[in-house]
C-alpha cells in the first residue's frame, strides 16, 4: 500500500506528503530526519488515505496541495480543525 497523509504541527500548519511506510515516515518527521519538516515539529497525523499504487498516492498528494484539494481537506477535517484552533 501507498499512503497520502496530512500532518499538523504545533502552529497548526499542515504538511501533505506520500509514502509507502506511513509509520516510518511519521517517525522520521518527528525525529527531525526529514529535511523540509525538521524545524517545524512536533507533528500529529490528522489524515491519511491508502492507495494501491505509488502513482495514485502521488497524484492524490498533488491534488491535496492544490487550491481545490486544500478546500476539500478543510471541509473534510472541519470538526477536527475547529477543535484544534
N, C-alpha and C positions, 0 to 999 in steps of 0.2 A: 504494500500500500504506500501511497504518497499522500502527503498532507499539506494543506494550505492553512496557515494559522495566523492569529492576531494576538499580539501581546500588548499589555498596558503597563506603563511604568508609574513610578510614584507621582509624577507630574501630570498624569492622565493622558500622556502622549501614546498614540497607537503605533505599533510596528507590525507590518504584514510580511510574511515570508512563506517559503515552502521547503519541504524536506522529505526524506524517506524514513527518518527516525525521529519522531516528534519528541520523545523523552530526552534523547541525547541532545538534540538541538536546543530544547528549552534549557537544559542544564548548561550548555555552552553559553547561552545568552546571560544567564545569571552568574556564571563563574568568570565572566568577562573575557571569554575566549573568542567572541565574535567582534571583529574589528569595528563594525558600524555601531553596535549597541553597548560596547564595553563601558562607556562613560555615562550611560543613561539609566541603568538598572536601579533597584531590582525590578523584575517583571512578574506579572501574573498572566497566565494563559487564560484569555477570556473567550476565545472562539477558535474552532478548527473544523475543517471539512476533510474527509477522506476521499481519495481518488484512486482509480485503478492504474493510472499511468502518470509518469512524471510530466508528460506534455500537458495533460489535463490540469494537474496541480499548478504548474507554472502559468498556464493560461488563466486559471482562476485567481492566482496571486496578482497577475497583471490587471485583471478586471477589478479586484477589490482595491487596488491602488488608484483606480481611475475615479473621476468625479461621480459617475453613476454607482460604482462599487462602494465608495465611501458613504453615499446616501443609503445604499442597501444595508450596509453594516450598521449605520446609525439607527435605521428602522428596526433591524433585526435585534439589536442589542439595547433598544430604547430603555427598557426597565433596568437593566444592569447598569448602563451608563448614568442614569439618573440617581441610582443608589450610590455610585462612587463619586459623584460630584459633578 
